[in-house]
């Protein structure tokens, strides 16, 4: 394999669903060797989530799992079994980083808390991801992504037109947590390189999601009030949807007025006052939404941009995948998977001139690399591997 930014870095991932696995994937994409640990028989929870290749539910064909676990090796291991803890500690000896998302206290109950792991490998960085972190009155609360998202202030940002708070589509918040966790882990890796010592990172999904709503979080703290983000700027058009914002600057507002053909109602001189404009936002939003269906996305986009009015088309998934811009940058790549077949994947949102991204391997089958890791690296025989499987350790 070609030299990568994180070549030589060894990562253990004992996590499932999205946040932890995506954190590990980002490191794997940068060249780290990631060994993904899954529970025997069942594997990662994400294996049961769609969409599925060819719309046929199968644990090896989940699009969610396939994307979040490219460029990784995969083994099965139960640290709670008789031999599982010993195997886990053997793997830790050769690792630089462990990413785990077990409920707070579970690693300690397994005899795998940070102090124990540190004694085994003083250089080890342990990245612990939990809904509310490792401490505090909520530490033991169990949550789904919906709970974490709406407990972070982001839900109120999408409480539009008087409707109830909602979350963004899919599991976007989980990916946000994965990115934040990866950034923190890379900082700890840098410190490890300087000091030779590891450390324990305590990451709270709630806090990571609050950090995404940075300005609103600060304003809320200052004013002690719920901040109203205003009305949606997504408008129905003749052929889909466009983003047409009511400008927060005078030049943007004047550009929007000209874009709409200088209607009579918009000639009111009071609308040149941005404070007055903000006070009458609801009425103006209604007027703009009545105007936009008479025009196509491209008409609004190109003319709006030329006039200095913030506008953009809302693209469908198909349009994004077939975008000439993304094609020119090679953002999507086909990866062949032994069970799911050939699928188009997003690659990386960066371009390194000396250590470029590459699809080294597809997401692993459940336990695909057991023999390579346990026999080839830890020195177990195939016969011992069979015994370990029979005892439920792997």
N, C-alpha and C positions, 0 to 999 in steps of 0.2 A: 504493500500500500504506500502511496505517496506521503511525504511528510506533511503533517497537519499542525495547526496552531497548538492543539493539546495532545499531540502524539506523546506516548509514554505515560500519560495520566491514567490511573486505574480507578474505575468507579464501580461500586456495588449499588444496585437499585433494589430496595425492598419496599416497593410502593405499587399502587394500582390506580386505576381510573385515568385521571388526566394530570393533575398538578405535579405530582412527583415524577411520573414517567416523562412528562414533557420537559421538566427540568433536566432529567437525565438525557433525554433526546438532544437537547440543545448542546450539551457537553459532548455527546457522541458525534454530533454533526461537526463539531470543531476538532474531532480527531481523538477524543478520549476513548479508551476501551471501556464499554459499559457492559457489565454482566447483570442481566435482569433476573431477579429471584421471584419465582411464582410458587403459589401453593400447589402441591401435587394434586392431580385430578381436575381441580376447578380452574386454576390459573387466575389471571388478572380479571377483575370485575368487568373491565372494558370489553373483554372478549364476548360478552353477552349483549353488548349494545350495538345497535345499528348505526348507520346503514350497512347492509351486508352486500358483498359482491354477488351480482346477479340476483339480488333480492332473496337469497336463500340463507336463512339463519344458520350459521355455523361458527363455532368458537375460533376457527382459524381465518375467518373471512370478514371480521368486523372492520369496517373502514376506520372507525375511531381508534381501535387498537393498532391496526396496521400503520396508520400515520404516526401515532405517538411513540412507536417503538422501532422505527427504522434505525439501521446502523448499530443494533445491539446484539449481543449474545444472550441466549436465554437458557436458564436451568430451572429445575424444580427443587424446592427445599422447604422442609417444615422445621423451623428452629425449635418448635415445641416438642418434637419427637425425641426419643432417647439419644439418637446420634446426631440429630439436627443441629443442636447448639454447637457441638464440636466442629461440625463441618462449617458452620457459619463463622466461627472464630478463625478457622484455618483460612477462609477466604478473606477475612478482615486483615490478616497479617500482611497480605500483599496488596492491600488497597490504599489509595490516597484519600478517597471520598466514599462515604456511605450516605445515600439518600433514602430516608425512611418516612413513612406517613402513618405509622401505627397509632392507635389511640394513646394519649399520654398515660404513662405508667405501664403499658404493655411490654415494652422493651425491658424494663426493669424486672417485671414478673418473669420474663424469659431468661433473666440473668445476662442480658445484653445491653444494659444501660451504658451511658457514655463513659462512666468511670471504669467499668469493666473493659469496654472496648479500648479505652485509652491505655489501660495497662497492657493490653495485647499489642497495640500499635500506637505509640505516642504521636505519630505524625498524622493520625487519622482525623479527617474533617467529617463530622456527623451533621448532616442537614436534616433537621426534624420539621416536618410540615404537618400542622394540625389546624382544625377549624378555628380555634381560639388560642393557639399556642400551648405551651407546656405548663403555664401557671395561670392563676386567677380563678375566680368563682365559676367561670364557664368552661374551664379546661376540660372537664370530663363530659361536656355536652356532646351528644351525637348530632350531626347535621347532614343535610344533603346540600348540593350546590345552591339550590334555591334559598335555603336558610342563610348560608354564608353571604350570598349576593345581596339579599334584602336586608341583612344585618350590617351592611357596610355603607349605607347612604347612596349607593349607586341606584337602588330601586327608585328612590325619590326623584332622581334625575330623569327617569323615564315615566314619571307620573304625569302624563300629558292630558290636556283637555279635561281635567277633573276626574280622570279615571283612576283606578287603584294602582298602586305601585307594581311594576313588573320588572322582570329581568331581561337582559339581552338574550337573543336567540341562542339555542344550543347551550354549550358550557363555556362560553367566552371567559367568564370569570376564573375558571380553572386554569385556562391558558395564561391569563394574567399572573396568577399565583406561580405558575411554572417559570415564567420569565423572571419574576422578582426573585424567586428562589435560586435560579441559575446565576443571576447577577451577584447575589450574596455569596454563593458558593465559590464563584470565580475570585471574588475579593479575598475570601478565606484561603483560597489556593495560592494567591499571590503572597499573602502573609506567611503561609506555610513555607514557601520558597525562600523567604527572608530569614525566618526564625527556626525552621526545621520542626516546628511544633504544629499540631492540629488544634481544633477547637470545636465546640458544640454550637450550632446555629439553631436558634429557636424561632421558627417562622409561624406567624398567625395568618391564616387566610383572610380573616376579617380585617386585620390591619393592612394587609397587602392590597385589599380591594378598596379600603378607605383611601389609601394613598393615590389611587387612580383618580378619585374625585378631588384632587388637591385644592383647587380654588374654592369649591363649595365647602369643603371641610373647614378651611380656614375662616371663611365668611361666617359659617354657622357658629364657630367658636367665638368669634368676635361679637356677633349680634345676638347670640342666644335665641335665634329664631330659625324655623325651618325655611330654607331658601327655596324660592320658586324659580325653577330654571326657565320658565316661559313656555311658549307654544312651539309645537313641532314646525320644522321648516321643510318637511317632505311634502311635496305637492303632486297631486294627480295630473298627468299630462295626457295628450291624445294617445301616446304609445307607451305608457308606463308611468314612471315616477321620476321627479327631479327634486334636487335640493335647491330651494330658492329662499334665501335668508332676507329678512327685513333688516337692512343695514344698521349697524350700530355706529357708523360714522356717516357724516353728512354726504360725502361723495358717493358712498355706497347706496344711500337712500336715493339720491338723485339719479344714480345709474339705474336703479330698479324702476323709478318712475318713468324714465325714458324707455326702458325695456317694455313697460306695460302700455306705451303709447301716450304718455302724459294724460291720463284720464282726468276728468273734471274734478273728481273728489280729491285727487292728490295735489291739486294746485293751491290748496289751502296753505297760506303762508305760515300758519302755526305749525305745520308739519316740518318746517325747517328747523324747529327747536327739538333737539334730540330728547329732551326730558318730556316734552308734550307727546312726541312720537311713542316713547315708552309707555306713557300713561294710557294711550289709546291703541296699544298693541293688538288687543283682541279684535277690534274692528278692522284694523289694517290687515291682520292675518286672514280674516274672513274675505276681504276684498281680493287679496292676492290669490287665495285658494279658488275663488270664483273665476279669476282670469286665466290661471295656468292650464285648465283642461282644453282651452282653445288652441293650444300650441304643442308642438312636438318637443321631445327632450332636447334634440339637437338645436332647434331654433332657440330655445331658452338658454341652453348652455353656451353656444358660440356667441350669440349676440350679448348675452349677459356678461360674459367674460370681457368682451370688447368694451363694454360700457363701465366696467369696474364694479359690477354687481356680483357678489359671491354666489355663483350657481354651479351646479354639476349634475350630471345624470346619475340616477341610481341604477347600477348594473345588475343584471340577473346573474346567477351562478354560471350559466352557460356563456354569457358574455365575458365574464371574468376569465374563465378557462381559455376562451378563444381570443383573448385580448392580444392585439398586435404588439402592444407595449411589453407585456409580460413574455410574449414569445421571443421578442428581440433580446430580452435579458435572460432567456432560458430559465424562467422561474419555475415552470412545471417540468417534471421529468417522469418518464415511464419507468416503473420498477417491476420486475418480474418476481412474483411470490409463488412458492411451490404449490400452494393450495388455492389461493385466491386468483392467481393468474396475473396478467399484465394490467397495471393500474397507473393512472396519472396522479402524481403526488406534487404538492407544493414542496419546494426545496428549501432554500435559506434566504432570508431577507437582507443579505449582505453579500459583498463580493470581495474576497481577499485575493490580492494579486499574487502572493507567493504561496498561500496555503488554501486553495479553493475548496469549496464544498464538493463532496462526491457521495453518491449512493453506493456505499461499500457492501451493504447487505440489506435484504428486506427484514421486516419484523420477524422474530423467531417463532417457529412452531413451539408448542408447549413442551418444554424439556428437550428441545432440539440439540442443545450443546452439553447435555449432561456428561456424556462420555469424554468429550474434548476437555471439559473443565475438571471433572472429578478424577478421571484416569490420566489424561495427558498432562495435567498441571499439578494435581494434588497427589498423584501416584497410586490411586486405588486401582485394583484389578477389576475386570468385568464381573467376576464372580462376587466380589464385594459390592459392586454396584447393584447387582441383583438382590443381594441381602438387604442393602439399604432401602431399596424400593419396597421389598416385602415388609419391612418394619415401619414403613410410612415416613421415613426420613427424607426421601426424595421422590 
